[in-house]
Amino acid sequence: MKACGIVAEYNPLHTGHVYQMNKARQISQADCIIVVMSGNFVQRGEPAVIDKYARTKAALKAGADIVVELPVYYALSSAEFFAKGAVLTLDAMKASSICFGAETDNADCLAKISRAIISEYPEYKAVLNKALASGCSYPSARQTALLEYLPECKDIITGSNNILAIEYIKVILCNKLNMTYYPVLREGAGYNDDTDNAKYASAFGIRKMLMSDEAEKLKTYLTPDMFEEISHSQNCPVFLDDFSCIFNHKMLFIKQLCNINNTDFAGKLSEYEDISPDLANRFASTFTGKDTISEFAMKIKTKNIVYSRICRCIMHIILEIKHSMSEKYNDIPYIRLLGFNKTGQQYLGSIKKNLDVPFITKTADYKNELSFDLTCSDIYSQAVYEKYRYAMKNELQQNIIRI
């Protein structure tokens, strides 16, 4: 059997995602579609609006054959490490191809950009270093260098989905993986477009509808099963600011420990993943304990520090994701199965003897390996309980979704 992989968050699952699944199966001629999906936290540095099991069930009913969870560390990383975790997971599961949405279907040009970043040609590197020296953030400096080095790829370099597409290809090229890549031209609203008059709305736009409780509009854009899951759920939607109390309490706790131990608050914050000393100083000097997360993030945001990065840093603090954890995730530590159908079951049966990574189907057997991700799920559950007074099942009690 041949498998094609998709990297997704399905936050929430909408008709545009189904379009991509269908195109992936058609283009790759795969027998099985494997989805590597973020769990209860997503790459924007936010909680998923609905839990991973509801999204897994909706994905399987919409055309996926297997859904596995992207570990929290990767799910809350920059585009580079998010892509690394996802692609290496697909490779470990013997996927022969990957299909991803982008603002272009020009695979050659996406690969050309990826090779330029990997190879760091002298002309490209000179512009990159100049931009960095001027105070630009690395993503901004890289974009400046690419625009100057590859002007013919201007429109492709700046597309939101293209950024991830380039990172997926980079992982394949850097690791010399035997994996074909298929970009699918994004249809409908753009990645950050909140309009609702396109054939396919963006997940960003749909989350805004959820926040505004526009149920009838949601029905137009969500898959029927995703709409049903959200409509009948007692624990959604969940938004970033639902974690504000947890964040403020955590920051106050860290600050108090620093006072007791006579250590520097900013220095302690700089131990967390992606928080530089300068950013740690901004966090320490801005924190009052009285802002919501979104209010605090807007105060921290600058031209060179984007909002999503700040939100990821905040989640790193909440979930205790530190620089010291990176070594553990140089390679994929495990693959955790969330759900499958009959086709997925057949595929898993054909590869299980050849897997080089622990493949987790029973959480209780891997409590030590999964301890970090399980605690992250407990924190998500706590925020849900604070908002809805609904007690979610403990992860050890959750069953794999079978369709």
C-alpha positions in Angstrom: 0.0 0.0 0.0 1.1 3.6 -0.7 0.5 6.4 1.7 0.4 10.2 1.2 0.8 12.5 4.2 -0.9 15.7 5.2 0.2 18.0 8.0 -2.8 19.7 9.6 -4.4 21.3 12.6 -8.0 21.2 11.5 -8.7 24.0 13.9 -11.5 23.5 13.0 -12.0 21.1 10.0 -13.6 22.9 7.1 -14.6 22.2 3.5 -11.3 23.5 2.2 -9.5 20.8 4.2 -11.7 18.2 2.5 -10.8 19.6 -0.9 -7.1 19.2 0.0 -7.6 15.6 1.2 -9.4 14.7 -2.1 -6.7 16.4 -4.2 -3.9 14.6 -2.2 -5.4 11.2 -2.9 -6.0 12.1 -6.6 -2.5 13.6 -7.2 -0.5 11.1 -5.3 -2.5 8.1 -6.3 -2.1 6.9 -2.7 -4.1 4.1 -1.1 -4.0 5.7 2.4 -4.0 9.3 3.7 -2.1 9.8 6.9 -2.7 13.1 8.8 -0.2 14.4 11.3 -2.3 16.7 13.4 -1.5 19.1 16.2 -3.1 18.1 19.4 -4.7 20.5 21.9 -2.2 23.3 21.1 -1.5 24.8 17.7 1.4 26.6 15.9 -0.1 30.1 16.3 0.6 29.7 20.0 -3.0 29.1 20.9 -5.2 26.3 22.2 -7.2 24.3 19.7 -10.8 25.6 19.6 -12.0 22.0 20.2 -10.2 19.0 21.5 -8.1 16.7 19.4 -10.4 13.6 19.6 -13.4 15.6 18.2 -11.1 16.8 15.4 -9.8 13.3 14.7 -13.3 11.9 14.4 -14.3 14.6 12.0 -11.1 14.1 9.9 -11.6 10.4 9.6 -15.2 10.9 8.5 -14.1 13.5 6.0 -11.6 11.2 4.2 -8.5 10.7 6.3 -7.4 7.1 6.9 -5.0 7.6 9.8 -4.6 10.5 12.3 -1.5 10.7 14.5 -0.6 13.4 16.9 2.2 15.9 16.4 3.9 16.1 19.9 3.3 19.4 21.7 6.9 20.5 21.4 6.7 20.5 17.6 3.2 21.8 17.5 4.1 24.9 19.4 7.4 25.5 17.5 8.4 27.9 14.8 7.6 26.9 11.2 11.0 25.2 10.8 10.6 22.8 13.8 6.9 22.4 13.3 7.7 21.1 9.7 10.6 19.0 10.9 8.5 17.1 13.5 5.6 16.5 11.0 7.7 15.5 8.0 9.9 13.1 10.0 6.8 11.6 11.5 5.5 10.9 8.0 8.8 9.5 6.9 8.9 7.2 10.0 5.4 6.0 8.9 6.8 5.1 5.4 4.7 7.8 3.6 5.9 8.0 0.0 4.6 11.6 -0.5 3.4 14.7 1.3 0.7 17.0 0.0 0.3 20.6 1.4 -1.8 23.6 0.6 0.0 26.7 -0.7 -0.6 29.9 -2.5 1.2 28.3 -5.5 1.3 24.9 -7.0 4.8 25.6 -8.5 6.8 22.8 -6.8 10.0 23.7 -8.7 10.0 27.3 -7.5 9.3 26.2 -3.9 12.2 23.8 -4.1 14.4 26.5 -5.5 13.8 28.7 -2.5 14.3 25.8 -0.1 17.7 25.0 -1.7 18.8 28.7 -1.5 18.1 28.7 2.3 19.9 25.3 2.8 22.9 26.1 0.7 23.3 29.7 1.8 24.8 30.9 -1.4 27.3 33.8 -0.9 25.1 36.4 -2.6 22.1 35.3 -0.5 24.1 35.1 2.8 25.5 38.5 2.3 22.1 40.1 2.1 20.8 38.0 5.0 23.7 39.1 7.3 23.2 42.7 6.3 19.5 42.5 7.2 20.3 40.8 10.5 22.9 43.5 11.3 20.3 46.2 10.8 18.1 44.7 13.6 15.7 42.6 11.6 14.4 39.4 13.0 15.6 36.2 11.3 12.4 35.5 9.5 12.2 39.1 8.2 15.9 39.1 7.3 15.5 35.8 5.4 12.6 37.1 3.5 14.5 40.2 2.5 17.5 38.1 1.3 15.3 35.8 -0.7 13.4 38.6 -2.3 16.8 40.1 -3.5 18.4 36.8 -4.4 15.3 35.3 -6.2 13.2 38.2 -7.4 11.4 35.9 -9.9 9.9 34.1 -6.9 8.7 37.3 -5.2 5.0 36.4 -4.9 5.8 32.9 -3.7 8.2 34.0 -1.0 5.7 36.1 0.8 2.7 33.7 0.9 1.7 32.5 4.5 1.1 28.9 3.5 4.2 29.0 1.2 6.4 29.6 4.3 5.4 26.2 5.7 5.5 24.6 2.2 9.2 25.7 1.9 9.9 24.3 5.3 8.4 20.9 4.4 10.6 20.7 1.3 13.6 21.8 3.3 13.2 18.9 5.7 12.9 16.5 2.8 16.0 17.9 1.1 18.1 18.2 4.2 17.4 14.7 5.4 17.5 13.2 1.8 14.1 11.6 2.3 12.6 9.5 -0.4 9.4 11.5 -0.3 7.6 13.3 -3.2 6.0 16.6 -2.5 2.8 17.9 -4.0 1.7 21.5 -3.4 -2.0 22.1 -3.8 -3.1 25.6 -4.9 -5.1 27.1 -2.0 -8.7 27.9 -3.0 -11.1 30.4 -1.3 -10.1 32.8 1.5 -6.5 33.4 2.3 -4.7 32.1 5.4 -5.3 35.2 7.5 -8.5 36.3 5.7 -11.5 36.6 8.0 -14.1 37.2 5.1 -16.9 34.7 4.8 -17.9 35.3 1.2 -15.5 32.9 -0.4 -16.2 29.3 -1.5 -13.9 28.1 1.2 -13.4 30.2 4.4 -10.1 30.2 6.2 -9.8 28.5 9.6 -8.9 31.9 10.9 -12.2 33.4 9.6 -14.1 30.4 11.0 -12.6 30.9 14.5 -13.7 34.5 14.4 -17.3 33.3 13.6 -17.0 30.9 16.5 -16.0 33.8 18.8 -19.0 35.8 17.6 -21.3 32.7 17.9 -22.4 32.9 14.2 -23.7 29.4 14.1 -25.5 29.6 10.7 -22.4 30.9 8.9 -20.4 28.0 10.5 -22.7 25.5 9.0 -21.8 26.7 5.5 -18.1 26.2 5.9 -17.5 23.4 8.4 -17.8 19.7 7.4 -21.1 18.3 8.7 -19.4 16.1 11.3 -17.2 19.0 12.5 -20.3 21.2 12.8 -22.0 18.5 14.8 -19.1 18.0 17.1 -18.9 21.7 17.8 -22.7 22.1 18.1 -23.1 19.3 20.6 -19.8 19.7 22.5 -19.9 20.8 26.2 -16.3 21.9 26.1 -15.8 24.3 23.2 -14.9 26.7 21.8 -11.6 27.3 23.7 -9.7 30.5 22.9 -6.3 32.0 23.9 -7.6 34.3 26.6 -9.2 31.3 28.4 -5.7 30.6 29.6 -5.1 34.1 30.9 -5.5 33.2 34.6 -3.2 30.2 34.2 -0.6 32.4 32.5 -0.8 35.2 35.1 -0.6 32.7 38.0 2.4 31.0 36.4 4.2 34.3 35.9 3.5 35.4 39.5 4.8 32.0 40.7 8.0 32.3 38.7 8.5 35.9 39.9 7.9 34.9 43.5 10.5 32.0 43.2 13.0 34.5 41.8 12.4 36.9 44.7 12.8 34.0 47.3 16.0 32.8 45.6 17.3 36.3 44.8 17.5 35.5 41.1 16.6 37.6 38.1 13.1 37.3 36.8 14.0 38.0 33.2 16.9 35.6 33.4 14.5 32.9 34.5 12.1 33.6 31.6 14.9 33.4 29.1 15.2 29.7 29.9 12.0 29.1 28.0 12.0 28.0 24.4 12.2 30.9 21.8 12.5 33.6 24.5 15.7 35.6 23.9 17.2 37.7 26.7 15.8 40.9 25.1 12.3 39.4 24.8 12.6 38.1 28.4 13.3 41.7 29.6 10.2 42.9 27.7 8.1 40.2 29.3 9.4 41.0 32.8 9.1 44.8 32.5 5.6 44.6 30.9 4.0 42.0 33.1 1.4 43.2 35.7 -0.8 40.1 36.2 -3.9 42.1 35.2 -3.9 41.6 31.4 -5.4 38.9 29.3 -3.0 37.0 27.1 -4.0 38.9 24.0 -3.7 42.3 25.7 -0.2 41.3 27.1 0.9 40.0 23.7 -0.1 43.2 22.0 1.9 45.2 24.5 5.0 43.1 23.7 4.5 43.0 19.9 7.0 45.0 17.8 7.8 45.3 14.1 10.3 42.5 14.5 8.5 40.4 17.1 5.3 39.0 15.6 2.2 38.3 17.6 2.2 34.6 17.0 5.7 34.2 18.2 4.8 36.0 21.5 1.8 33.7 21.9 4.0 30.6 21.4 6.4 32.0 24.0 3.5 32.5 26.4 2.4 28.9 25.9 6.0 27.8 26.4 5.9 29.4 29.8 2.5 27.9 30.7 3.5 24.4 29.6 7.1 24.5 30.8 8.7 24.2 27.3 12.4 25.1 27.8 15.5 25.3 25.6 16.9 22.3 27.4 14.2 20.1 25.9 15.4 20.5 22.3 17.9 17.7 22.4 15.1 15.1 23.1 13.3 16.2 19.9 16.3 16.1 17.5 14.7 12.9 16.3 11.1 11.8 16.5 10.7 10.2 20.0 7.5 8.3 19.3 4.4 8.3 17.1 1.0 8.4 18.9 -2.1 7.1 17.1 -5.3 9.1 17.6 -7.6 7.3 15.1 -8.0 5.2 12.0 -10.5 3.5 9.6 -10.4 0.1 7.9 -8.0 1.3 5.2 -5.7 2.8 7.9 -5.8 -0.4 9.8 -4.6 -2.3 6.7 -1.8 0.2 6.1 -0.7 0.0 9.7 -0.6 -3.7 9.5 1.6 -3.6 6.5 4.3 -1.3 8.1 4.2 -2.1 11.8 7.1 -4.6 11.7 9.3 -2.0 9.9 8.8 1.0 12.2 12.0 2.3 13.9 10.1 4.6 16.3 7.8 3.5 19.2 4.2 3.5 17.8 1.8 4.2 20.7 -1.7 2.7 20.5 -2.1 2.3 24.3 -1.3 5.4 26.3 -1.1 3.6 29.6 1.8 1.5 28.3 3.9 4.6 27.6 3.1 6.9 30.5 6.7 7.8 31.1 7.4 8.6 27.4 4.2 10.6 27.1 4.4 12.3 30.5 5.1 15.8 29.1 2.3 15.7 26.5 -0.1 14.2 29.0 0.5 17.0 31.5 -0.1 19.5 28.6 -3.5 17.9 28.0 -4.3 18.2 31.7 -3.6 21.9 31.5 -5.9 22.2 28.5 -8.5 20.3 30.4 -8.1 22.6 33.4 -8.8 25.7 31.2 -11.9 23.9 29.8 -13.1 23.1 33.3 -12.6 26.7 34.4 -14.7 28.0 31.4 -17.4 25.4 31.1 -17.3 23.4 34.4 -17.0 20.3 32.2 -14.5 17.6 33.2 -12.8 16.1 30.2 -11.7 12.5 30.2 -8.2 11.8 31.5 -5.9 11.0 28.6 -5.4 7.5 30.1 -9.2 6.9 29.7 -9.4 8.1 26.1 -9.9 5.5 23.4 -8.4 5.6 19.9 -11.1 6.7 17.4 -12.1 4.0 15.1 -14.4 4.7 12.1 
